[in-house]
Amino acid sequence: MVGKRLFFNWSEAFTAGVEAVGGKGWNLSRLNRYGFTIPVGGVLSADSYRAFIKENNLSEAISKISTRVTVANITEKEIEEELLKLREKIKAGLFPVYIQEKLIAELKRMGIDIEWVFDGQDFVLVQARPVNTLYLEYTRGHAPY
């Protein structure tokens, strides 16, 4: 993913715009710009999202459900079950290692203390300061540092 931005701090996210960082990331960047208190940090880019989808072979599942879901049927049991299955696939997915490494480097550059904790199954990145906690599963069974 040469030349693609993987992470934007809040100031960069505001400048980059919604196409680069998604709606939630851009709205948080706007709140930051206008003086609202939000956690120190930033947002993974839309390119990071696309890499996650590709890495975890989720494109077909997303395309399949997106052609079926409408406002009229979103509460139907069958649709809800399909959406729950997709959510579980997304939750089970892992970001490519190069994105994880970029995120870790950016957080460290921003002065956010991080540490690795083994939760009995996976190594998890824990943000120690500021107050909020960030969890990031790393490649199963291997802490990078």
N, C-alpha and C positions, 0 to 999 in steps of 0.2 A: 504494500500500500504506500508506495513511494510518492511523496509530494502531497499526500492527503493529510489534513489536520485531523487529529484524533481526539484532542481535548482543547477546550477553550475555558479560560477563566471568565468571570462574569463580565468584565469590561470587554474582553475580546468577543464574547458571545453576543453582546449587544450590537457591536459593530458588524459581526458576521451575518446576523439576521436569522430569521426563522428557518430558512431552507437549510442552513448549515448546522443548526443546533436543535431544531425541533421547537414546537410550541411551548412546552413547559420550560425548557432551558432558556428560551428567549424571554419568556415572561419573568422568570427569576432574574435574568440579567437586567431587565427593565426596572424591577423593584430595587435591585442593587443600585442602579444608576440614579434613581430618584430618592435615594437615602433611606429606604426601608432596611431594617435589620434582617439579613438572611445569613445563613452559615457561610463561613469562608469556604471557597472552593470554586467549582466550575461545573462544566457539563461535558460528557462525552459527545462527540460530533455525530451527525447523521451518518457520516461515513463509517464510524465505529459501529453504529447500529447495523448498517448493511453488512459489514464484515461479520458481526455476530450472527446474523440471520444466515449468511452463506456458510460460515464455519459449522453451524449446527443443523444444516440442511432443513431449514424451516420455511423456505420460500413456497414450496408446494402446499404445505399445510395452511399457510397464511392465505395464499391465493384461493385455495378451495373454500375456506370458510368465508372469505370476504365476498365471494360471488353469491353466497347463499344468505347472508345476514341482511335483514332489512329492519327498519324501525318497527314494522308491523309484526315481525316474527322473532325479535330478539329475546322475548321472554318465553318462547316455546321450549319445552323440556329438551327436545333433541338438539336445538341450537345451543342452549345453555351447556349441555353436556359436551358438545364439540368445542365450545369456547373454553371450558374448563380443561379439556384434554390439551388444547393448544397452550394454555397458560402453564400447565405442568411441563410441557416440552420446553417452553421458554425458560422456566425456572431451573430446569435440569441442564440447560445449556451453559457453556463456558465461553468467555471472551477469548479470542486468540491471545497467546502469550505476549506478542508484541504490543497489543493494546493494554494489557494488564501492566506491563513494564512501563509504558508511557504514562499511565495513570499514576503509578507509584512515584515515578520521577517528578511529575508535575506537583503532586501533593507535597512531596519533600521540598521541592523548590519553593513552594508557597509557605513553608514553615509549619506544615501540619504534621505533628508527630504521629507516626504510625508504628504498629508492631504486629508481629505474626503470632497467632494463637492457634494451637491444635485443638479442635473441638471434639476430638474422638474419632472423626471421620475425615475431615479436610482441614487444611491450613486456611485460616480466615484472616484477612487484613482488618485490623481494628484501628480506627482513628482515635488516638488517645486525647488529643486536644486539637481544636476547640472542643466544646462540650459534646457536640453531636458525635454519634458513632457511625462509622461506615463499615460495612461488611463486604468483602469481595472474596469469592472463592477463587483460589489459585489452582493451578494444575493439580489434580487430585494427588494428595500424598506428598507433595514437594513444596517446601517453602523456598522462595527465591533468595532469601538473605539469611 
